[in-house]
Amino acid sequence: MSRGWESKDVESQQAERAERQKPAPPPSERERKRASLELALKAAWRDLGAARHSRHREMLCKGIAHLEAELAKLVE
């Protein structure tokens, strides 16, 4: 009797392992766009911190505002 229980336990462990090892589904277009916008926003903020010229800072501020607006559209 114990042998039957052991084999069922092994089967369930194998099934659980197979379930965990399934590859994750690819990210959706919306998720990819959101990740891309977040990376661009992070880079723009980093560049703004290093910018020395007022024109460059102004351009980066406008770019940041645009990226934040695009990100807000995706979150809605």
PQR file of N, CA, C, O and H, with PARSE charges and radii, in Angstrom:
ATOM      1  N   MET A   1       0.820  -1.195   0.000 -0.4000 1.5000
ATOM      2  CA  MET A   1       0.000   0.000   0.000 -0.0000 2.0000
ATOM      3  C   MET A   1       0.863   1.258   0.000  0.5500 1.7000
ATOM      4  O   MET A   1       0.548   2.219  -0.702 -0.5500 1.4000
ATOM      5  N   SER A   2       1.933   1.265   0.767 -0.4000 1.5000
ATOM      6  CA  SER A   2       2.768   2.457   0.812 -0.0000 2.0000
ATOM      7  C   SER A   2       3.421   2.719  -0.536  0.5500 1.7000
ATOM      8  O   SER A   2       3.692   3.866  -0.891 -0.5500 1.4000
ATOM      9  H   SER A   2       2.188   0.485   1.337  0.4000 1.0000
ATOM     10  N   ARG A   3       3.670   1.655  -1.281 -0.4000 1.5000
ATOM     11  CA  ARG A   3       4.293   1.823  -2.593 -0.0000 2.0000
ATOM     12  C   ARG A   3       3.375   2.619  -3.531  0.5500 1.7000
ATOM     13  O   ARG A   3       3.850   3.449  -4.307 -0.5500 1.4000
ATOM     14  H   ARG A   3       3.449   0.723  -0.993  0.4000 1.0000
ATOM     15  N   GLY A   4       2.107   2.374  -3.463 -0.4000 1.5000
ATOM     16  CA  GLY A   4       1.156   3.111  -4.295 -0.0000 2.0000
ATOM     17  C   GLY A   4       1.115   4.588  -3.932  0.5500 1.7000
ATOM     18  O   GLY A   4       1.030   5.447  -4.809 -0.5500 1.4000
ATOM     19  H   GLY A   4       1.721   1.700  -2.833  0.4000 1.0000
ATOM     20  N   TRP A   5       1.174   4.877  -2.647 -0.4000 1.5000
ATOM     21  CA  TRP A   5       1.179   6.273  -2.213 -0.0000 2.0000
ATOM     22  C   TRP A   5       2.446   6.969  -2.670  0.5500 1.7000
ATOM     23  O   TRP A   5       2.404   8.129  -3.081 -0.5500 1.4000
ATOM     24  H   TRP A   5       1.243   4.178  -1.935  0.4000 1.0000
ATOM     25  N   GLU A   6       3.573   6.275  -2.604 -0.4000 1.5000
ATOM     26  CA  GLU A   6       4.839   6.877  -3.020 -0.0000 2.0000
ATOM     27  C   GLU A   6       4.815   7.211  -4.505  0.5500 1.7000
ATOM     28  O   GLU A   6       5.262   8.287  -4.902 -0.5500 1.4000
ATOM     29  H   GLU A   6       3.607   5.333  -2.270  0.4000 1.0000
ATOM     30  N   SER A   7       4.308   6.320  -5.319 -0.4000 1.5000
ATOM     31  CA  SER A   7       4.295   6.575  -6.758 -0.0000 2.0000
ATOM     32  C   SER A   7       3.357   7.740  -7.093  0.5500 1.7000
ATOM     33  O   SER A   7       3.636   8.523  -8.001 -0.5500 1.4000
ATOM     34  H   SER A   7       3.944   5.446  -4.997  0.4000 1.0000
ATOM     35  N   LYS A   8       2.250   7.853  -6.359 -0.4000 1.5000
ATOM     36  CA  LYS A   8       1.356   8.986  -6.598 -0.0000 2.0000
ATOM     37  C   LYS A   8       2.014  10.287  -6.174  0.5500 1.7000
ATOM     38  O   LYS A   8       1.827  11.320  -6.817 -0.5500 1.4000
ATOM     39  H   LYS A   8       2.024   7.218  -5.621  0.4000 1.0000
ATOM     40  N   ASP A   9       2.779  10.241  -5.100 -0.4000 1.5000
ATOM     41  CA  ASP A   9       3.493  11.427  -4.640 -0.0000 2.0000
ATOM     42  C   ASP A   9       4.532  11.843  -5.679  0.5500 1.7000
ATOM     43  O   ASP A   9       4.677  13.029  -5.974 -0.5500 1.4000
ATOM     44  H   ASP A   9       2.930   9.401  -4.577  0.4000 1.0000
ATOM     45  N   VAL A  10       5.246  10.879  -6.225 -0.4000 1.5000
ATOM     46  CA  VAL A  10       6.245  11.168  -7.259 -0.0000 2.0000
ATOM     47  C   VAL A  10       5.559  11.766  -8.479  0.5500 1.7000
ATOM     48  O   VAL A  10       6.058  12.724  -9.070 -0.5500 1.4000
ATOM     49  H   VAL A  10       5.128   9.916  -5.985  0.4000 1.0000
ATOM     50  N   GLU A  11       4.420  11.205  -8.855 -0.4000 1.5000
ATOM     51  CA  GLU A  11       3.684  11.738 -10.007 -0.0000 2.0000
ATOM     52  C   GLU A  11       3.273  13.184  -9.777  0.5500 1.7000
ATOM     53  O   GLU A  11       3.409  14.026 -10.665 -0.5500 1.4000
ATOM     54  H   GLU A  11       4.015  10.427  -8.375  0.4000 1.0000
ATOM     55  N   SER A  12       2.773  13.463  -8.591 -0.4000 1.5000
ATOM     56  CA  SER A  12       2.346  14.837  -8.317 -0.0000 2.0000
ATOM     57  C   SER A  12       3.535  15.790  -8.293  0.5500 1.7000
ATOM     58  O   SER A  12       3.430  16.931  -8.743 -0.5500 1.4000
ATOM     59  H   SER A  12       2.663  12.779  -7.869  0.4000 1.0000
ATOM     60  N   GLN A  13       4.673  15.319  -7.766 -0.4000 1.5000
ATOM     61  CA  GLN A  13       5.873  16.174  -7.766 -0.0000 2.0000
ATOM     62  C   GLN A  13       6.336  16.452  -9.194  0.5500 1.7000
ATOM     63  O   GLN A  13       6.726  17.575  -9.512 -0.5500 1.4000
ATOM     64  H   GLN A  13       4.759  14.392  -7.401  0.4000 1.0000
ATOM     65  N   GLN A  14       6.295  15.452 -10.040 -0.4000 1.5000
ATOM     66  CA  GLN A  14       6.701  15.640 -11.429 -0.0000 2.0000
ATOM     67  C   GLN A  14       5.744  16.592 -12.147  0.5500 1.7000
ATOM     68  O   GLN A  14       6.170  17.426 -12.946 -0.5500 1.4000
ATOM     69  H   GLN A  14       5.978  14.540  -9.781  0.4000 1.0000
ATOM     70  N   ALA A  15       4.462  16.461 -11.857 -0.4000 1.5000
ATOM     71  CA  ALA A  15       3.481  17.352 -12.479 -0.0000 2.0000
ATOM     72  C   ALA A  15       3.696  18.793 -12.017  0.5500 1.7000
ATOM     73  O   ALA A  15       3.606  19.722 -12.820 -0.5500 1.4000
ATOM     74  H   ALA A  15       4.116  15.783 -11.208  0.4000 1.0000
ATOM     75  N   GLU A  16       3.977  18.983 -10.732 -0.4000 1.5000
ATOM     76  CA  GLU A  16       4.237  20.326 -10.207 -0.0000 2.0000
ATOM     77  C   GLU A  16       5.488  20.918 -10.854  0.5500 1.7000
ATOM     78  O   GLU A  16       5.497  22.093 -11.220 -0.5500 1.4000
ATOM     79  H   GLU A  16       4.050  18.229 -10.079  0.4000 1.0000
ATOM     80  N   ARG A  17       6.543  20.115 -10.996 -0.4000 1.5000
ATOM     81  CA  ARG A  17       7.784  20.595 -11.605 -0.0000 2.0000
ATOM     82  C   ARG A  17       7.549  20.985 -13.066  0.5500 1.7000
ATOM     83  O   ARG A  17       8.050  22.008 -13.532 -0.5500 1.4000
ATOM     84  H   ARG A  17       6.535  19.161 -10.699  0.4000 1.0000
ATOM     85  N   ALA A  18       6.791  20.167 -13.776 -0.4000 1.5000
ATOM     86  CA  ALA A  18       6.492  20.468 -15.185 -0.0000 2.0000
ATOM     87  C   ALA A  18       5.702  21.762 -15.289  0.5500 1.7000
ATOM     88  O   ALA A  18       5.913  22.548 -16.213 -0.5500 1.4000
ATOM     89  H   ALA A  18       6.384  19.335 -13.398  0.4000 1.0000
ATOM     90  N   GLU A  19       4.789  21.991 -14.343 -0.4000 1.5000
ATOM     91  CA  GLU A  19       3.981  23.225 -14.343 -0.0000 2.0000
ATOM     92  C   GLU A  19       4.869  24.442 -14.099  0.5500 1.7000
ATOM     93  O   GLU A  19       4.698  25.476 -14.745 -0.5500 1.4000
ATOM     94  H   GLU A  19       4.618  21.353 -13.592  0.4000 1.0000
ATOM     95  N   ARG A  20       5.805  24.323 -13.180 -0.4000 1.5000
ATOM     96  CA  ARG A  20       6.705  25.447 -12.863 -0.0000 2.0000
ATOM     97  C   ARG A  20       7.658  25.749 -14.013  0.5500 1.7000
ATOM     98  O   ARG A  20       8.060  26.898 -14.197 -0.5500 1.4000
ATOM     99  H   ARG A  20       5.944  23.483 -12.655  0.4000 1.0000
ATOM    100  N   GLN A  21       8.021  24.739 -14.781 -0.4000 1.5000
ATOM    101  CA  GLN A  21       9.009  24.915 -15.826 -0.0000 2.0000
ATOM    102  C   GLN A  21       8.426  25.398 -17.145  0.5500 1.7000
ATOM    103  O   GLN A  21       9.165  25.591 -18.110 -0.5500 1.4000
ATOM    104  H   GLN A  21       7.695  23.805 -14.632  0.4000 1.0000
ATOM    105  N   LYS A  22       7.121  25.596 -17.203 -0.4000 1.5000
ATOM    106  CA  LYS A  22       6.517  26.114 -18.431 -0.0000 2.0000
ATOM    107  C   LYS A  22       7.046  27.516 -18.674  0.5500 1.7000
ATOM    108  O   LYS A  22       7.118  28.318 -17.743 -0.5500 1.4000
ATOM    109  H   LYS A  22       6.520  25.440 -16.419  0.4000 1.0000
ATOM    110  N   PRO A  23       7.417  27.825 -19.909 -0.5600 1.5000
ATOM    111  CA  PRO A  23       7.924  29.177 -20.194  0.2800 2.0000
ATOM    112  C   PRO A  23       6.825  30.219 -20.022  0.5500 1.7000
ATOM    113  O   PRO A  23       5.647  29.968 -20.278 -0.5500 1.4000
ATOM    114  N   ALA A  24       7.246  31.372 -19.589 -0.4000 1.5000
ATOM    115  CA  ALA A  24       6.293  32.471 -19.409 -0.0000 2.0000
ATOM    116  C   ALA A  24       5.810  32.941 -20.773  0.5500 1.7000
ATOM    117  O   ALA A  24       6.571  32.912 -21.740 -0.5500 1.4000
ATOM    118  H   ALA A  24       8.203  31.576 -19.380  0.4000 1.0000
ATOM    119  N   PRO A  25       4.579  33.366 -20.863 -0.5600 1.5000
ATOM    120  CA  PRO A  25       4.079  33.861 -22.151  0.2800 2.0000
ATOM    121  C   PRO A  25       4.823  35.152 -22.522  0.5500 1.7000
ATOM    122  O   PRO A  25       5.228  35.911 -21.642 -0.5500 1.4000
ATOM    123  N   PRO A  26       4.999  35.394 -23.803 -0.5600 1.5000
ATOM    124  CA  PRO A  26       5.704  36.608 -24.197  0.2800 2.0000
ATOM    125  C   PRO A  26       4.920  37.850 -23.772  0.5500 1.7000
ATOM    126  O   PRO A  26       3.690  37.829 -23.721 -0.5500 1.4000
ATOM    127  N   PRO A  27       5.637  38.925 -23.469 -0.5600 1.5000
ATOM    128  CA  PRO A  27       4.936  40.140 -23.031  0.2800 2.0000
ATOM    129  C   PRO A  27       4.070  40.706 -24.161  0.5500 1.7000
ATOM    130  O   PRO A  27       4.390  40.569 -25.341 -0.5500 1.4000
ATOM    131  N   SER A  28       2.991  41.330 -23.774 -0.4000 1.5000
ATOM    132  CA  SER A  28       2.091  41.915 -24.762 -0.0000 2.0000
ATOM    133  C   SER A  28       2.713  43.192 -25.331  0.5500 1.7000
ATOM    134  O   SER A  28       3.696  43.714 -24.805 -0.5500 1.4000
ATOM    135  H   SER A  28       2.731  41.441 -22.815  0.4000 1.0000
ATOM    136  N   GLU A  29       2.122  43.670 -26.401 -0.4000 1.5000
ATOM    137  CA  GLU A  29       2.611  44.908 -27.042 -0.0000 2.0000
ATOM    138  C   GLU A  29       2.556  46.063 -26.048  0.5500 1.7000
ATOM    139  O   GLU A  29       3.465  46.891 -25.995 -0.5500 1.4000
ATOM    140  H   GLU A  29       1.324  43.246 -26.828  0.4000 1.0000
ATOM    141  N   ARG A  30       1.499  46.110 -25.272 -0.4000 1.5000
ATOM    142  CA  ARG A  30       1.340  47.191 -24.286 -0.0000 2.0000
ATOM    143  C   ARG A  30       2.442  47.125 -23.213  0.5500 1.7000
ATOM    144  O   ARG A  30       2.997  48.154 -22.828 -0.5500 1.4000
ATOM    145  H   ARG A  30       0.761  45.437 -25.315  0.4000 1.0000
ATOM    146  N   GLU A  31       2.749  45.923 -22.741 -0.4000 1.5000
ATOM    147  CA  GLU A  31       3.797  45.763 -21.742 -0.0000 2.0000
ATOM    148  C   GLU A  31       5.160  46.154 -22.306  0.5500 1.7000
ATOM    149  O   GLU A  31       5.967  46.781 -21.620 -0.5500 1.4000
ATOM    150  H   GLU A  31       2.298  45.088 -23.054  0.4000 1.0000
ATOM    151  N   ARG A  32       5.412  45.779 -23.568 -0.4000 1.5000
ATOM    152  CA  ARG A  32       6.690  46.143 -24.195 -0.0000 2.0000
ATOM    153  C   ARG A  32       6.808  47.657 -24.347  0.5500 1.7000
ATOM    154  O   ARG A  32       7.865  48.231 -24.087 -0.5500 1.4000
ATOM    155  H   ARG A  32       4.756  45.270 -24.125  0.4000 1.0000
ATOM    156  N   LYS A  33       5.722  48.298 -24.769 -0.4000 1.5000
ATOM    157  CA  LYS A  33       5.754  49.746 -24.944 -0.0000 2.0000
ATOM    158  C   LYS A  33       5.959  50.446 -23.606  0.5500 1.7000
ATOM    159  O   LYS A  33       6.712  51.416 -23.514 -0.5500 1.4000
ATOM    160  H   LYS A  33       4.864  47.832 -24.981  0.4000 1.0000
ATOM    161  N   ARG A  34       5.285  49.947 -22.568 -0.4000 1.5000
ATOM    162  CA  ARG A  34       5.428  50.539 -21.236 -0.0000 2.0000
ATOM    163  C   ARG A  34       6.867  50.416 -20.740  0.5500 1.7000
ATOM    164  O   ARG A  34       7.423  51.373 -20.203 -0.5500 1.4000
ATOM    165  H   ARG A  34       4.674  49.159 -22.643  0.4000 1.0000
ATOM    166  N   ALA A  35       7.467  49.247 -20.918 -0.4000 1.5000
ATOM    167  CA  ALA A  35       8.850  49.037 -20.497 -0.0000 2.0000
ATOM    168  C   ALA A  35       9.799  49.946 -21.272  0.5500 1.7000
ATOM    169  O   ALA A  35      10.745  50.495 -20.707 -0.5500 1.4000
ATOM    170  H   ALA A  35       7.015  48.469 -21.355  0.4000 1.0000
ATOM    171  N   SER A  36       9.542  50.098 -22.554 -0.4000 1.5000
ATOM    172  CA  SER A  36      10.374  50.966 -23.393 -0.0000 2.0000
ATOM    173  C   SER A  36      10.272  52.421 -22.945  0.5500 1.7000
ATOM    174  O   SER A  36      11.282  53.120 -22.855 -0.5500 1.4000
ATOM    175  H   SER A  36       8.773  49.652 -23.013  0.4000 1.0000
ATOM    176  N   LEU A  37       9.047  52.876 -22.664 -0.4000 1.5000
ATOM    177  CA  LEU A  37       8.858  54.250 -22.199 -0.0000 2.0000
ATOM    178  C   LEU A  37       9.529  54.476 -20.840  0.5500 1.7000
ATOM    179  O   LEU A  37      10.117  55.531 -20.605 -0.5500 1.4000
ATOM    180  H   LEU A  37       8.227  52.308 -22.738  0.4000 1.0000
ATOM    181  N   GLU A  38       9.440  53.492 -19.955 -0.4000 1.5000
ATOM    182  CA  GLU A  38      10.063  53.633 -18.645 -0.0000 2.0000
ATOM    183  C   GLU A  38      11.576  53.726 -18.758  0.5500 1.7000
ATOM    184  O   GLU A  38      12.203  54.513 -18.050 -0.5500 1.4000
ATOM    185  H   GLU A  38       8.962  52.635 -20.146  0.4000 1.0000
ATOM    186  N   LEU A  39      12.169  52.927 -19.646 -0.4000 1.5000
ATOM    187  CA  LEU A  39      13.612  52.995 -19.855 -0.0000 2.0000
ATOM    188  C   LEU A  39      14.026  54.338 -20.447  0.5500 1.7000
ATOM    189  O   LEU A  39      15.022  54.927 -20.026 -0.5500 1.4000
ATOM    190  H   LEU A  39      11.659  52.287 -20.221  0.4000 1.0000
ATOM    191  N   ALA A  40      13.264  54.817 -21.417 -0.4000 1.5000
ATOM    192  CA  ALA A  40      13.571  56.108 -22.033 -0.0000 2.0000
ATOM    193  C   ALA A  40      13.440  57.234 -21.016  0.5500 1.7000
ATOM    194  O   ALA A  40      14.243  58.167 -21.009 -0.5500 1.4000
ATOM    195  H   ALA A  40      12.455  54.339 -21.759  0.4000 1.0000
ATOM    196  N   LEU A  41      12.436  57.146 -20.164 -0.4000 1.5000
ATOM    197  CA  LEU A  41      12.231  58.161 -19.133 -0.0000 2.0000
ATOM    198  C   LEU A  41      13.384  58.159 -18.132  0.5500 1.7000
ATOM    199  O   LEU A  41      13.863  59.218 -17.727 -0.5500 1.4000
ATOM    200  H   LEU A  41      11.783  56.389 -20.170  0.4000 1.0000
ATOM    201  N   LYS A  42      13.817  56.989 -17.743 -0.4000 1.5000
ATOM    202  CA  LYS A  42      14.937  56.865 -16.808 -0.0000 2.0000
ATOM    203  C   LYS A  42      16.206  57.467 -17.422  0.5500 1.7000
ATOM    204  O   LYS A  42      16.951  58.175 -16.744 -0.5500 1.4000
ATOM    205  H   LYS A  42      13.427  56.128 -18.072  0.4000 1.0000
ATOM    206  N   ALA A  43      16.444  57.186 -18.692 -0.4000 1.5000
ATOM    207  CA  ALA A  43      17.620  57.729 -19.376 -0.0000 2.0000
ATOM    208  C   ALA A  43      17.524  59.252 -19.496  0.5500 1.7000
ATOM    209  O   ALA A  43      18.526  59.948 -19.335 -0.5500 1.4000
ATOM    210  H   ALA A  43      15.839  56.611 -19.243  0.4000 1.0000
ATOM    211  N   ALA A  44      16.336  59.767 -19.775 -0.4000 1.5000
ATOM    212  CA  ALA A  44      16.159  61.218 -19.904 -0.0000 2.0000
ATOM    213  C   ALA A  44      16.411  61.914 -18.575  0.5500 1.7000
ATOM    214  O   ALA A  44      17.043  62.970 -18.538 -0.5500 1.4000
ATOM    215  H   ALA A  44      15.522  59.201 -19.905  0.4000 1.0000
ATOM    216  N   TRP A  45      15.921  61.331 -17.483 -0.4000 1.5000
ATOM    217  CA  TRP A  45      16.177  61.920 -16.160 -0.0000 2.0000
ATOM    218  C   TRP A  45      17.659  61.904 -15.832  0.5500 1.7000
ATOM    219  O   TRP A  45      18.185  62.864 -15.269 -0.5500 1.4000
ATOM    220  H   TRP A  45      15.408  60.473 -17.514  0.4000 1.0000
ATOM    221  N   ARG A  46      18.336  60.813 -16.184 -0.4000 1.5000
ATOM    222  CA  ARG A  46      19.782  60.725 -15.953 -0.0000 2.0000
ATOM    223  C   ARG A  46      20.516  61.795 -16.766  0.5500 1.7000
ATOM    224  O   ARG A  46      21.417  62.461 -16.256 -0.5500 1.4000
ATOM    225  H   ARG A  46      17.909  60.033 -16.641  0.4000 1.0000
ATOM    226  N   ASP A  47      20.126  61.953 -18.027 -0.4000 1.5000
ATOM    227  CA  ASP A  47      20.746  62.964 -18.885 -0.0000 2.0000
ATOM    228  C   ASP A  47      20.471  64.368 -18.372  0.5500 1.7000
ATOM    229  O   ASP A  47      21.336  65.241 -18.442 -0.5500 1.4000
ATOM    230  H   ASP A  47      19.394  61.412 -18.441  0.4000 1.0000
ATOM    231  N   LEU A  48      19.271  64.584 -17.856 -0.4000 1.5000
ATOM    232  CA  LEU A  48      18.928  65.900 -17.323 -0.0000 2.0000
ATOM    233  C   LEU A  48      19.824  66.251 -16.134  0.5500 1.7000
ATOM    234  O   LEU A  48      20.234  67.400 -15.973 -0.5500 1.4000
ATOM    235  H   LEU A  48      18.568  63.875 -17.799  0.4000 1.0000
ATOM    236  N   GLY A  49      20.116  65.267 -15.320 -0.4000 1.5000
ATOM    237  CA  GLY A  49      20.998  65.492 -14.174 -0.0000 2.0000
ATOM    238  C   GLY A  49      22.407  65.863 -14.587  0.5500 1.7000
ATOM    239  O   GLY A  49      23.104  66.559 -13.849 -0.5500 1.4000
ATOM    240  H   GLY A  49      19.783  64.333 -15.450  0.4000 1.0000
ATOM    241  N   ALA A  50      22.837  65.413 -15.748 -0.4000 1.5000
ATOM    242  CA  ALA A  50      24.194  65.692 -16.222 -0.0000 2.0000
ATOM    243  C   ALA A  50      24.260  66.877 -17.188  0.5500 1.7000
ATOM    244  O   ALA A  50      25.352  67.333 -17.524 -0.5500 1.4000
ATOM    245  H   ALA A  50      22.271  64.848 -16.347  0.4000 1.0000
ATOM    246  N   ALA A  51      23.115  67.377 -17.635 -0.4000 1.5000
ATOM    247  CA  ALA A  51      23.088  68.453 -18.633 -0.0000 2.0000
ATOM    248  C   ALA A  51      23.600  69.760 -18.040  0.5500 1.7000
ATOM    249  O   ALA A  51      23.296  70.096 -16.895 -0.5500 1.4000
ATOM    250  H   ALA A  51      22.228  67.006 -17.361  0.4000 1.0000
ATOM    251  N   ARG A  52      24.387  70.497 -18.836 -0.4000 1.5000
ATOM    252  CA  ARG A  52      24.973  71.758 -18.381 -0.0000 2.0000
ATOM    253  C   ARG A  52      24.369  72.982 -19.079  0.5500 1.7000
ATOM    254  O   ARG A  52      24.269  74.056 -18.484 -0.5500 1.4000
ATOM    255  H   ARG A  52      24.634  70.224 -19.766  0.4000 1.0000
ATOM    256  N   HIS A  53      23.973  72.814 -20.329 -0.4000 1.5000
ATOM    257  CA  HIS A  53      23.467  73.943 -21.099 -0.0000 2.0000
ATOM    258  C   HIS A  53      21.953  74.074 -20.936  0.5500 1.7000
ATOM    259  O   HIS A  53      21.236  73.075 -20.879 -0.5500 1.4000
ATOM    260  H   HIS A  53      24.054  71.943 -20.812  0.4000 1.0000
ATOM    261  N   SER A  54      21.485  75.306 -20.862 -0.4000 1.5000
ATOM    262  CA  SER A  54      20.069  75.547 -20.623 -0.0000 2.0000
ATOM    263  C   SER A  54      19.192  75.010 -21.760  0.5500 1.7000
ATOM    264  O   SER A  54      18.108  74.487 -21.503 -0.5500 1.4000
ATOM    265  H   SER A  54      22.068  76.117 -20.908  0.4000 1.0000
ATOM    266  N   ARG A  55      19.645  75.131 -23.006 -0.4000 1.5000
ATOM    267  CA  ARG A  55      18.858  74.619 -24.135 -0.0000 2.0000
ATOM    268  C   ARG A  55      18.708  73.104 -24.069  0.5500 1.7000
ATOM    269  O   ARG A  55      17.640  72.553 -24.337 -0.5500 1.4000
ATOM    270  H   ARG A  55      20.526  75.555 -23.215  0.4000 1.0000
ATOM    271  N   HIS A  56      19.798  72.452 -23.707 -0.4000 1.5000
ATOM    272  CA  HIS A  56      19.755  71.000 -23.601 -0.0000 2.0000
ATOM    273  C   HIS A  56      18.818  70.577 -22.465  0.5500 1.7000
ATOM    274  O   HIS A  56      18.044  69.632 -22.618 -0.5500 1.4000
ATOM    275  H   HIS A  56      20.665  72.900 -23.489  0.4000 1.0000
ATOM    276  N   ARG A  57      18.886  71.267 -21.339 -0.4000 1.5000
ATOM    277  CA  ARG A  57      18.012  70.978 -20.212 -0.0000 2.0000
ATOM    278  C   ARG A  57      16.542  71.201 -20.595  0.5500 1.7000
ATOM    279  O   ARG A  57      15.669  70.415 -20.227 -0.5500 1.4000
ATOM    280  H   ARG A  57      19.514  72.035 -21.214  0.4000 1.0000
ATOM    281  N   GLU A  58      16.287  72.279 -21.335 -0.4000 1.5000
ATOM    282  CA  GLU A  58      14.923  72.573 -21.776 -0.0000 2.0000
ATOM    283  C   GLU A  58      14.390  71.467 -22.685  0.5500 1.7000
ATOM    284  O   GLU A  58      13.244  71.038 -22.551 -0.5500 1.4000
ATOM    285  H   GLU A  58      16.997  72.917 -21.634  0.4000 1.0000
ATOM    286  N   MET A  59      15.234  71.012 -23.609 -0.4000 1.5000
ATOM    287  CA  MET A  59      14.840  69.938 -24.521 -0.0000 2.0000
ATOM    288  C   MET A  59      14.541  68.655 -23.738  0.5500 1.7000
ATOM    289  O   MET A  59      13.558  67.970 -24.016 -0.5500 1.4000
ATOM    290  H   MET A  59      16.165  71.360 -23.718  0.4000 1.0000
ATOM    291  N   LEU A  60      15.381  68.338 -22.772 -0.4000 1.5000
ATOM    292  CA  LEU A  60      15.172  67.147 -21.976 -0.0000 2.0000
ATOM    293  C   LEU A  60      13.897  67.247 -21.137  0.5500 1.7000
ATOM    294  O   LEU A  60      13.184  66.256 -20.978 -0.5500 1.4000
ATOM    295  H   LEU A  60      16.180  68.895 -22.546  0.4000 1.0000
ATOM    296  N   CYS A  61      13.608  68.417 -20.606 -0.4000 1.5000
ATOM    297  CA  CYS A  61      12.380  68.607 -19.817 -0.0000 2.0000
ATOM    298  C   CYS A  61      11.137  68.378 -20.681  0.5500 1.7000
ATOM    299  O   CYS A  61      10.173  67.752 -20.243 -0.5500 1.4000
ATOM    300  H   CYS A  61      14.187  69.222 -20.735  0.4000 1.0000
ATOM    301  N   LYS A  62      11.174  68.891 -21.907 -0.4000 1.5000
ATOM    302  CA  LYS A  62      10.047  68.672 -22.823 -0.0000 2.0000
ATOM    303  C   LYS A  62       9.914  67.190 -23.170  0.5500 1.7000
ATOM    304  O   LYS A  62       8.807  66.656 -23.246 -0.5500 1.4000
ATOM    305  H   LYS A  62      11.958  69.400 -22.262  0.4000 1.0000
ATOM    306  N   GLY A  63      11.041  66.541 -23.376 -0.4000 1.5000
ATOM    307  CA  GLY A  63      11.019  65.109 -23.679 -0.0000 2.0000
ATOM    308  C   GLY A  63      10.472  64.293 -22.513  0.5500 1.7000
ATOM    309  O   GLY A  63       9.702  63.354 -22.714 -0.5500 1.4000
ATOM    310  H   GLY A  63      11.941  66.974 -23.314  0.4000 1.0000
ATOM    311  N   ILE A  64      10.871  64.651 -21.299 -0.4000 1.5000
ATOM    312  CA  ILE A  64      10.379  63.969 -20.106 -0.0000 2.0000
ATOM    313  C   ILE A  64       8.867  64.150 -19.975  0.5500 1.7000
ATOM    314  O   ILE A  64       8.147  63.201 -19.664 -0.5500 1.4000
ATOM    315  H   ILE A  64      11.497  65.413 -21.136  0.4000 1.0000
ATOM    316  N   ALA A  65       8.398  65.362 -20.212 -0.4000 1.5000
ATOM    317  CA  ALA A  65       6.959  65.629 -20.131 -0.0000 2.0000
ATOM    318  C   ALA A  65       6.203  64.776 -21.154  0.5500 1.7000
ATOM    319  O   ALA A  65       5.146  64.223 -20.852 -0.5500 1.4000
ATOM    320  H   ALA A  65       8.983  66.132 -20.465  0.4000 1.0000
ATOM    321  N   HIS A  66       6.751  64.677 -22.354 -0.4000 1.5000
ATOM    322  CA  HIS A  66       6.112  63.870 -23.396 -0.0000 2.0000
ATOM    323  C   HIS A  66       6.092  62.390 -23.002  0.5500 1.7000
ATOM    324  O   HIS A  66       5.065  61.726 -23.138 -0.5500 1.4000
ATOM    325  H   HIS A  66       7.610  65.126 -22.599  0.4000 1.0000
ATOM    326  N   LEU A  67       7.216  61.878 -22.519 -0.4000 1.5000
ATOM    327  CA  LEU A  67       7.290  60.476 -22.121 -0.0000 2.0000
ATOM    328  C   LEU A  67       6.330  60.171 -20.973  0.5500 1.7000
ATOM    329  O   LEU A  67       5.679  59.126 -20.964 -0.5500 1.4000
ATOM    330  H   LEU A  67       8.051  62.418 -22.409  0.4000 1.0000
ATOM    331  N   GLU A  68       6.243  61.084 -20.006 -0.4000 1.5000
ATOM    332  CA  GLU A  68       5.326  60.887 -18.881 -0.0000 2.0000
ATOM    333  C   GLU A  68       3.865  60.889 -19.347  0.5500 1.7000
ATOM    334  O   GLU A  68       3.037  60.142 -18.825 -0.5500 1.4000
ATOM    335  H   GLU A  68       6.772  61.933 -20.014  0.4000 1.0000
ATOM    336  N   ALA A  69       3.561  61.734 -20.333 -0.4000 1.5000
ATOM    337  CA  ALA A  69       2.190  61.780 -20.869 -0.0000 2.0000
ATOM    338  C   ALA A  69       1.870  60.477 -21.591  0.5500 1.7000
ATOM    339  O   ALA A  69       0.771  59.943 -21.444 -0.5500 1.4000
ATOM    340  H   ALA A  69       4.233  62.341 -20.757  0.4000 1.0000
ATOM    341  N   GLU A  70       2.810  59.963 -22.363 -0.4000 1.5000
ATOM    342  CA  GLU A  70       2.605  58.705 -23.084 -0.0000 2.0000
ATOM    343  C   GLU A  70       2.432  57.550 -22.088  0.5500 1.7000
ATOM    344  O   GLU A  70       1.590  56.674 -22.284 -0.5500 1.4000
ATOM    345  H   GLU A  70       3.703  60.397 -22.483  0.4000 1.0000
ATOM    346  N   LEU A  71       3.225  57.558 -21.034 -0.4000 1.5000
ATOM    347  CA  LEU A  71       3.131  56.514 -20.017 -0.0000 2.0000
ATOM    348  C   LEU A  71       1.795  56.593 -19.294  0.5500 1.7000
ATOM    349  O   LEU A  71       1.200  55.563 -18.976 -0.5500 1.4000
ATOM    350  H   LEU A  71       3.910  58.270 -20.875  0.4000 1.0000
ATOM    351  N   ALA A  72       1.324  57.799 -19.034 -0.4000 1.5000
ATOM    352  CA  ALA A  72       0.030  57.980 -18.366 -0.0000 2.0000
ATOM    353  C   ALA A  72      -1.114  57.441 -19.239  0.5500 1.7000
ATOM    354  O   ALA A  72      -2.091  56.901 -18.720 -0.5500 1.4000
ATOM    355  H   ALA A  72       1.808  58.635 -19.292  0.4000 1.0000
ATOM    356  N   LYS A  73      -0.991  57.588 -20.540 -0.4000 1.5000
ATOM    357  CA  LYS A  73      -2.020  57.068 -21.453 -0.0000 2.0000
ATOM    358  C   LYS A  73      -2.088  55.544 -21.367  0.5500 1.7000
ATOM    359  O   LYS A  73      -3.170  54.960 -21.418 -0.5500 1.4000
ATOM    360  H   LYS A  73      -0.197  58.026 -20.962  0.4000 1.0000
ATOM    361  N   LEU A  74      -0.925  54.904 -21.236 -0.4000 1.5000
ATOM    362  CA  LEU A  74      -0.890  53.449 -21.173 -0.0000 2.0000
ATOM    363  C   LEU A  74      -1.452  52.926 -19.857  0.5500 1.7000
ATOM    364  O   LEU A  74      -2.059  51.856 -19.818 -0.5500 1.4000
ATOM    365  H   LEU A  74      -0.046  55.378 -21.195  0.4000 1.0000
ATOM    366  N   VAL A  75      -1.251  53.675 -18.788 -0.4000 1.5000
ATOM    367  CA  VAL A  75      -1.684  53.226 -17.460 -0.0000 2.0000
ATOM    368  C   VAL A  75      -3.197  53.315 -17.338  0.5500 1.7000
ATOM    369  O   VAL A  75      -3.799  52.511 -16.627 -0.5500 1.4000
ATOM    370  H   VAL A  75      -0.758  54.545 -18.820  0.4000 1.0000
ATOM    371  N   GLU A  76      -3.812  54.250 -17.996 -0.4000 1.5000
ATOM    372  CA  GLU A  76      -5.267  54.449 -17.888 -0.0000 2.0000
ATOM    373  C   GLU A  76      -6.036  53.264 -18.306  0.5500 1.7000
ATOM    374  O   GLU A  76      -7.267  53.282 -18.270 -0.5500 1.4000
ATOM    375  H   GLU A  76      -3.323  54.904 -18.573  0.4000 1.0000
TER
END
